[in-house]
């Protein structure tokens, strides 16, 4: 992953909710550099969700709305959760 791609994803993690910002940025710093291409794509897709829906997927543990690829999305969400302080 290039520095530019990482910077772009880091910028997209800046959301309207501080809690969400912290969870996402922690994932980017700790896990994303070792993530597979599929995991990076799934993370980028998750960033397309509106803040309330993304927050619900991560914190409230509701199902993501991507049933066709739910396993990869669930893996990324689990990794985001595991980076909680």
N, CA, C and O atoms as CSV, one atom per row, in Angstrom:
chain,resi,resn,atom,element,x,y,z
A,1,UNK,N,N,0.851,-1.172,0.000
A,1,UNK,CA,C,0.000,0.000,0.000
A,1,UNK,C,C,0.899,1.239,0.000
A,1,UNK,O,O,1.815,1.364,0.812
A,2,UNK,N,N,0.617,2.122,-0.909
A,2,UNK,CA,C,1.437,3.323,-1.010
A,2,UNK,C,C,1.107,4.307,0.118
A,2,UNK,O,O,0.052,4.232,0.748
A,3,UNK,N,N,2.022,5.208,0.343
A,3,UNK,CA,C,1.820,6.243,1.352
A,3,UNK,C,C,0.622,7.115,0.992
A,3,UNK,O,O,-0.129,7.544,1.868
A,4,UNK,N,N,0.454,7.371,-0.289
A,4,UNK,CA,C,-0.671,8.197,-0.746
A,4,UNK,C,C,-2.007,7.500,-0.464
A,4,UNK,O,O,-2.941,8.131,0.031
A,5,UNK,N,N,-2.101,6.207,-0.776
A,5,UNK,CA,C,-3.328,5.453,-0.512
A,5,UNK,C,C,-3.641,5.436,0.977
A,5,UNK,O,O,-4.790,5.607,1.383
A,6,UNK,N,N,-2.615,5.229,1.782
A,6,UNK,CA,C,-2.794,5.220,3.235
A,6,UNK,C,C,-3.268,6.584,3.729
A,6,UNK,O,O,-4.141,6.666,4.593
A,7,UNK,N,N,-2.695,7.646,3.186
A,7,UNK,CA,C,-3.107,9.001,3.575
A,7,UNK,C,C,-4.559,9.272,3.192
A,7,UNK,O,O,-5.305,9.891,3.951
A,8,UNK,N,N,-4.949,8.807,2.013
A,8,UNK,CA,C,-6.339,9.001,1.568
A,8,UNK,C,C,-7.312,8.264,2.484
A,8,UNK,O,O,-8.346,8.813,2.867
A,9,UNK,N,N,-6.981,7.020,2.837
A,9,UNK,CA,C,-7.854,6.265,3.746
A,9,UNK,C,C,-7.889,6.904,5.126
A,9,UNK,O,O,-8.941,6.964,5.762
A,10,UNK,N,N,-6.746,7.377,5.583
A,10,UNK,CA,C,-6.694,8.040,6.887
A,10,UNK,C,C,-7.611,9.270,6.876
A,10,UNK,O,O,-8.325,9.521,7.847
A,11,UNK,N,N,-7.589,10.030,5.787
A,11,UNK,CA,C,-8.439,11.213,5.674
A,11,UNK,C,C,-9.914,10.819,5.674
A,11,UNK,O,O,-10.735,11.495,6.294
A,12,UNK,N,N,-10.259,9.725,4.979
A,12,UNK,CA,C,-11.652,9.276,4.917
A,12,UNK,C,C,-12.155,8.768,6.264
A,12,UNK,O,O,-13.363,8.655,6.473
A,13,UNK,N,N,-11.238,8.462,7.176
A,13,UNK,CA,C,-11.627,8.003,8.515
A,13,UNK,C,C,-12.059,9.161,9.406
A,13,UNK,O,O,-12.600,8.941,10.490
A,14,UNK,N,N,-11.829,10.371,8.966
A,14,UNK,CA,C,-12.257,11.534,9.746
A,14,UNK,C,C,-13.740,11.726,9.514
A,14,UNK,O,O,-14.166,12.191,8.456
A,15,UNK,N,N,-14.517,11.363,10.515
A,15,UNK,CA,C,-15.964,11.358,10.406
A,15,UNK,C,C,-16.560,12.429,11.301
A,15,UNK,O,O,-15.839,13.263,11.847
A,16,UNK,N,N,-17.866,12.406,11.448
A,16,UNK,CA,C,-18.545,13.364,12.291
A,16,UNK,C,C,-18.674,12.910,13.733
A,16,UNK,O,O,-19.184,13.648,14.575
A,17,UNK,N,N,-18.213,11.697,14.025
A,17,UNK,CA,C,-18.320,11.151,15.381
A,17,UNK,C,C,-16.915,10.845,15.897
A,17,UNK,O,O,-16.182,10.066,15.288
A,18,UNK,N,N,-16.552,11.444,16.993
A,18,UNK,CA,C,-15.214,11.256,17.539
A,18,UNK,C,C,-14.909,9.788,17.830
A,18,UNK,O,O,-13.815,9.305,17.537
A,19,UNK,N,N,-15.878,9.085,18.406
A,19,UNK,CA,C,-15.674,7.670,18.736
A,19,UNK,C,C,-15.363,6.861,17.488
A,19,UNK,O,O,-14.491,5.993,17.502
A,20,UNK,N,N,-16.072,7.146,16.421
A,20,UNK,CA,C,-15.870,6.447,15.160
A,20,UNK,C,C,-14.500,6.798,14.572
A,20,UNK,O,O,-13.792,5.924,14.071
A,21,UNK,N,N,-14.134,8.072,14.637
A,21,UNK,CA,C,-12.809,8.497,14.169
A,21,UNK,C,C,-11.719,7.687,14.849
A,21,UNK,O,O,-10.818,7.164,14.194
A,22,UNK,N,N,-11.810,7.590,16.156
A,22,UNK,CA,C,-10.766,6.902,16.919
A,22,UNK,C,C,-10.680,5.419,16.567
A,22,UNK,O,O,-9.582,4.890,16.392
A,23,UNK,N,N,-11.820,4.747,16.462
A,23,UNK,CA,C,-11.819,3.331,16.106
A,23,UNK,C,C,-11.225,3.101,14.715
A,23,UNK,O,O,-10.397,2.211,14.520
A,24,UNK,N,N,-11.656,3.906,13.765
A,24,UNK,CA,C,-11.195,3.729,12.392
A,24,UNK,C,C,-9.710,4.054,12.241
A,24,UNK,O,O,-8.972,3.319,11.585
A,25,UNK,N,N,-9.283,5.143,12.843
A,25,UNK,CA,C,-7.869,5.519,12.740
A,25,UNK,C,C,-6.963,4.509,13.437
A,25,UNK,O,O,-5.855,4.238,12.975
A,26,UNK,N,N,-7.432,3.962,14.536
A,26,UNK,CA,C,-6.660,2.926,15.226
A,26,UNK,C,C,-6.475,1.710,14.323
A,26,UNK,O,O,-5.391,1.128,14.264
A,27,UNK,N,N,-7.546,1.332,13.618
A,27,UNK,CA,C,-7.467,0.213,12.676
A,27,UNK,C,C,-6.466,0.530,11.559
A,27,UNK,O,O,-5.630,-0.306,11.214
A,28,UNK,N,N,-6.554,1.724,11.005
A,28,UNK,CA,C,-5.653,2.109,9.912
A,28,UNK,C,C,-4.198,2.041,10.367
A,28,UNK,O,O,-3.339,1.558,9.629
A,29,UNK,N,N,-3.924,2.513,11.553
A,29,UNK,CA,C,-2.549,2.531,12.054
A,29,UNK,C,C,-2.033,1.138,12.413
A,29,UNK,O,O,-0.880,0.815,12.127
A,30,UNK,N,N,-2.860,0.322,13.026
A,30,UNK,CA,C,-2.401,-0.961,13.570
A,30,UNK,C,C,-2.580,-2.150,12.640
A,30,UNK,O,O,-1.755,-3.064,12.650
A,31,UNK,N,N,-3.627,-2.161,11.844
A,31,UNK,CA,C,-3.968,-3.359,11.067
A,31,UNK,C,C,-3.876,-3.198,9.555
A,31,UNK,O,O,-3.481,-4.129,8.853
A,32,UNK,N,N,-4.233,-2.036,9.057
A,32,UNK,CA,C,-4.340,-1.870,7.613
A,32,UNK,C,C,-3.037,-2.143,6.862
A,32,UNK,O,O,-3.092,-2.721,5.777
A,33,UNK,N,N,-1.881,-1.763,7.376
A,33,UNK,CA,C,-0.650,-2.054,6.622
A,33,UNK,C,C,-0.423,-3.548,6.341
A,33,UNK,O,O,0.207,-3.893,5.342
A,34,UNK,N,N,-0.925,-4.433,7.204
A,34,UNK,CA,C,-0.762,-5.876,7.007
A,34,UNK,C,C,-1.982,-6.515,6.351
A,34,UNK,O,O,-1.977,-7.716,6.084
A,35,UNK,N,N,-3.002,-5.751,6.095
A,35,UNK,CA,C,-4.256,-6.290,5.562
A,35,UNK,C,C,-4.082,-6.769,4.121
A,35,UNK,O,O,-3.254,-6.253,3.371
A,36,UNK,N,N,-4.874,-7.754,3.763
A,36,UNK,CA,C,-4.880,-8.234,2.379
A,36,UNK,C,C,-5.579,-7.208,1.498
A,36,UNK,O,O,-6.226,-6.282,1.988
A,37,UNK,N,N,-5.439,-7.389,0.206
A,37,UNK,CA,C,-6.099,-6.498,-0.746
A,37,UNK,C,C,-7.617,-6.526,-0.559
A,37,UNK,O,O,-8.274,-5.486,-0.617
A,38,UNK,N,N,-8.166,-7.709,-0.337
A,38,UNK,CA,C,-9.623,-7.846,-0.121
A,38,UNK,C,C,-10.065,-7.114,1.140
A,38,UNK,O,O,-11.114,-6.468,1.153
A,39,UNK,N,N,-9.268,-7.215,2.196
A,39,UNK,CA,C,-9.605,-6.522,3.447
A,39,UNK,C,C,-9.540,-5.010,3.254
A,39,UNK,O,O,-10.376,-4.280,3.786
A,40,UNK,N,N,-8.569,-4.546,2.510
A,40,UNK,CA,C,-8.460,-3.099,2.240
A,40,UNK,C,C,-9.657,-2.613,1.444
A,40,UNK,O,O,-10.207,-1.547,1.721
A,41,UNK,N,N,-10.059,-3.402,0.447
A,41,UNK,CA,C,-11.240,-3.036,-0.337
A,41,UNK,C,C,-12.498,-3.023,0.527
A,41,UNK,O,O,-13.334,-2.128,0.407
A,42,UNK,N,N,-12.623,-4.017,1.392
A,42,UNK,CA,C,-13.788,-4.077,2.285
A,42,UNK,C,C,-13.804,-2.872,3.219
A,42,UNK,O,O,-14.858,-2.281,3.454
A,43,UNK,N,N,-12.641,-2.506,3.750
A,43,UNK,CA,C,-12.560,-1.339,4.629
A,43,UNK,C,C,-12.965,-0.076,3.878
A,43,UNK,O,O,-13.705,0.752,4.407
A,44,UNK,N,N,-12.487,0.072,2.658
A,44,UNK,CA,C,-12.848,1.242,1.848
A,44,UNK,C,C,-14.355,1.279,1.605
A,44,UNK,O,O,-14.959,2.351,1.637
A,45,UNK,N,N,-14.962,0.129,1.363
A,45,UNK,CA,C,-16.418,0.072,1.173
A,45,UNK,C,C,-17.166,0.427,2.452
A,45,UNK,O,O,-18.188,1.112,2.411
A,46,UNK,N,N,-16.658,-0.039,3.576
A,46,UNK,CA,C,-17.285,0.303,4.856
A,46,UNK,C,C,-17.263,1.815,5.089
A,46,UNK,O,O,-18.192,2.369,5.677
A,47,UNK,N,N,-16.208,2.473,4.628
A,47,UNK,CA,C,-16.115,3.919,4.798
A,47,UNK,C,C,-17.153,4.674,3.977
A,47,UNK,O,O,-17.369,5.866,4.195
A,48,UNK,N,N,-17.793,3.991,3.040
A,48,UNK,CA,C,-18.858,4.601,2.247
A,48,UNK,C,C,-20.174,4.677,3.019
A,48,UNK,O,O,-21.067,5.439,2.648
A,49,UNK,N,N,-20.296,3.900,4.078
A,49,UNK,CA,C,-21.531,3.903,4.870
A,49,UNK,C,C,-21.698,5.229,5.600
A,49,UNK,O,O,-20.711,5.856,5.984
A,50,UNK,N,N,-22.937,5.657,5.792
A,50,UNK,CA,C,-23.179,6.838,6.623
A,50,UNK,C,C,-22.719,6.563,8.059
A,50,UNK,O,O,-22.740,5.420,8.515
A,51,UNK,N,N,-22.311,7.600,8.754
A,51,UNK,CA,C,-21.784,7.450,10.118
A,51,UNK,C,C,-22.667,6.610,11.034
A,51,UNK,O,O,-22.160,5.693,11.679
A,52,UNK,N,N,-23.972,6.887,11.117
A,52,UNK,CA,C,-24.794,6.095,12.044
A,52,UNK,C,C,-24.803,4.606,11.711
A,52,UNK,O,O,-24.780,3.759,12.605
A,53,UNK,N,N,-24.836,4.297,10.415
A,53,UNK,CA,C,-24.868,2.889,10.015
A,53,UNK,C,C,-23.520,2.210,10.282
A,53,UNK,O,O,-23.479,1.072,10.749
A,54,UNK,N,N,-22.436,2.899,9.990
A,54,UNK,CA,C,-21.105,2.350,10.252
A,54,UNK,C,C,-20.891,2.161,11.749
A,54,UNK,O,O,-20.362,1.138,12.183
A,55,UNK,N,N,-21.300,3.139,12.524
A,55,UNK,CA,C,-21.172,3.044,13.979
A,55,UNK,C,C,-21.975,1.861,14.512
A,55,UNK,O,O,-21.516,1.138,15.396
A,56,UNK,N,N,-23.173,1.670,13.971
A,56,UNK,CA,C,-24.011,0.545,14.390
A,56,UNK,C,C,-23.344,-0.784,14.063
A,56,UNK,O,O,-23.391,-1.715,14.867
A,57,UNK,N,N,-22.732,-0.880,12.908
A,57,UNK,CA,C,-22.043,-2.122,12.520
A,57,UNK,C,C,-20.897,-2.435,13.474
A,57,UNK,O,O,-20.687,-3.590,13.847
A,58,UNK,N,N,-20.164,-1.411,13.862
A,58,UNK,CA,C,-18.972,-1.627,14.685
A,58,UNK,C,C,-19.312,-1.734,16.168
A,58,UNK,O,O,-18.899,-2.685,16.830
A,59,UNK,N,N,-20.046,-0.785,16.684
A,59,UNK,CA,C,-20.276,-0.718,18.125
A,59,UNK,C,C,-21.497,-1.504,18.570
A,59,UNK,O,O,-21.440,-2.245,19.551
A,60,UNK,N,N,-22.596,-1.344,17.855
A,60,UNK,CA,C,-23.821,-2.036,18.243
A,60,UNK,C,C,-23.848,-3.473,17.745
A,60,UNK,O,O,-24.741,-4.248,18.087
A,61,UNK,N,N,-22.860,-3.814,16.936
A,61,UNK,CA,C,-22.691,-5.171,16.431
A,61,UNK,C,C,-23.874,-5.646,15.587
A,61,UNK,O,O,-24.236,-6.822,15.626
A,62,UNK,N,N,-24.471,-4.736,14.830
A,62,UNK,CA,C,-25.512,-5.135,13.891
A,62,UNK,C,C,-24.847,-5.612,12.604
A,62,UNK,O,O,-23.683,-5.299,12.357
A,63,UNK,N,N,-25.553,-6.343,11.809
A,63,UNK,CA,C,-24.989,-6.900,10.582
A,63,UNK,C,C,-24.754,-5.814,9.548
A,63,UNK,O,O,-25.551,-4.887,9.402
A,64,UNK,N,N,-23.665,-5.943,8.848
A,64,UNK,CA,C,-23.391,-5.033,7.732
A,64,UNK,C,C,-24.370,-5.334,6.604
A,64,UNK,O,O,-24.953,-6.417,6.553
A,65,UNK,N,N,-24.545,-4.393,5.722
A,65,UNK,CA,C,-25.529,-4.579,4.651
A,65,UNK,C,C,-24.907,-5.142,3.375
A,65,UNK,O,O,-25.360,-4.825,2.275
A,66,UNK,N,N,-23.895,-5.955,3.508
A,66,UNK,CA,C,-23.223,-6.537,2.360
A,66,UNK,C,C,-23.295,-8.055,2.430
A,66,UNK,O,O,-22.276,-8.692,2.694
A,67,UNK,N,N,-24.447,-8.656,2.207
A,67,UNK,CA,C,-24.588,-10.103,2.374
A,67,UNK,C,C,-23.740,-10.921,1.413
A,67,UNK,O,O,-23.307,-12.018,1.766
A,68,UNK,N,N,-23.490,-10.419,0.205
A,68,UNK,CA,C,-22.735,-11.208,-0.773
A,68,UNK,C,C,-21.293,-11.429,-0.315
A,68,UNK,O,O,-20.690,-12.453,-0.638
A,69,UNK,N,N,-20.752,-10.494,0.420
A,69,UNK,CA,C,-19.372,-10.601,0.882
A,69,UNK,C,C,-19.311,-10.415,2.391
A,69,UNK,O,O,-18.353,-9.852,2.920
A,70,UNK,N,N,-20.315,-10.880,3.058
A,70,UNK,CA,C,-20.426,-10.581,4.480
A,70,UNK,C,C,-19.253,-11.081,5.299
A,70,UNK,O,O,-18.898,-10.441,6.288
A,71,UNK,N,N,-18.634,-12.195,4.934
A,71,UNK,CA,C,-17.544,-12.732,5.740
A,71,UNK,C,C,-16.344,-11.790,5.771
A,71,UNK,O,O,-15.784,-11.550,6.841
A,72,UNK,N,N,-15.942,-11.258,4.631
A,72,UNK,CA,C,-14.789,-10.352,4.611
A,72,UNK,C,C,-15.117,-9.075,5.374
A,72,UNK,O,O,-14.270,-8.549,6.095
A,73,UNK,N,N,-16.342,-8.573,5.220
A,73,UNK,CA,C,-16.728,-7.375,5.956
A,73,UNK,C,C,-16.783,-7.651,7.453
A,73,UNK,O,O,-16.341,-6.830,8.257
A,74,UNK,N,N,-17.317,-8.791,7.819
A,74,UNK,CA,C,-17.374,-9.145,9.235
A,74,UNK,C,C,-15.967,-9.312,9.822
A,74,UNK,O,O,-15.732,-8.972,10.981
A,75,UNK,N,N,-15.038,-9.835,9.022
A,75,UNK,CA,C,-13.651,-9.962,9.494
A,75,UNK,C,C,-13.027,-8.599,9.747
A,75,UNK,O,O,-12.354,-8.396,10.758
A,76,UNK,N,N,-13.249,-7.672,8.833
A,76,UNK,CA,C,-12.699,-6.319,8.998
A,76,UNK,C,C,-13.333,-5.642,10.216
A,76,UNK,O,O,-12.636,-5.008,11.008
A,77,UNK,N,N,-14.642,-5.775,10.362
A,77,UNK,CA,C,-15.324,-5.187,11.520
A,77,UNK,C,C,-14.792,-5.798,12.814
A,77,UNK,O,O,-14.593,-5.084,13.797
A,78,UNK,N,N,-14.564,-7.099,12.826
A,78,UNK,CA,C,-14.008,-7.757,14.015
A,78,UNK,C,C,-12.614,-7.217,14.328
A,78,UNK,O,O,-12.264,-7.045,15.496
A,79,UNK,N,N,-11.829,-6.952,13.307
A,79,UNK,CA,C,-10.492,-6.389,13.532
A,79,UNK,C,C,-10.581,-4.965,14.062
A,79,UNK,O,O,-9.796,-4.571,14.925
A,80,UNK,N,N,-11.524,-4.201,13.552
A,80,UNK,CA,C,-11.717,-2.836,14.065
A,80,UNK,C,C,-12.089,-2.907,15.544
A,80,UNK,O,O,-11.554,-2.160,16.363
A,81,UNK,N,N,-13.008,-3.807,15.877
A,81,UNK,CA,C,-13.418,-3.972,17.285
A,81,UNK,C,C,-12.256,-4.404,18.159
A,81,UNK,O,O,-12.141,-3.950,19.297
A,82,UNK,N,N,-11.397,-5.266,17.654
A,82,UNK,CA,C,-10.298,-5.789,18.479
A,82,UNK,C,C,-9.252,-4.727,18.776
A,82,UNK,O,O,-8.402,-4.918,19.646
A,83,UNK,N,N,-9.307,-3.611,18.061
A,83,UNK,CA,C,-8.376,-2.513,18.305
A,83,UNK,C,C,-8.920,-1.485,19.300
A,83,UNK,O,O,-8.320,-0.431,19.510
A,84,UNK,N,N,-10.064,-1.808,19.908
A,84,UNK,CA,C,-10.617,-0.899,20.907
A,84,UNK,C,C,-9.640,-0.794,22.067
A,84,UNK,O,O,-8.927,-1.755,22.358
A,85,UNK,N,N,-9.592,0.356,22.736
A,85,UNK,CA,C,-8.627,0.510,23.847
A,85,UNK,C,C,-8.928,-0.418,25.010
A,85,UNK,O,O,-8.210,-0.406,26.010
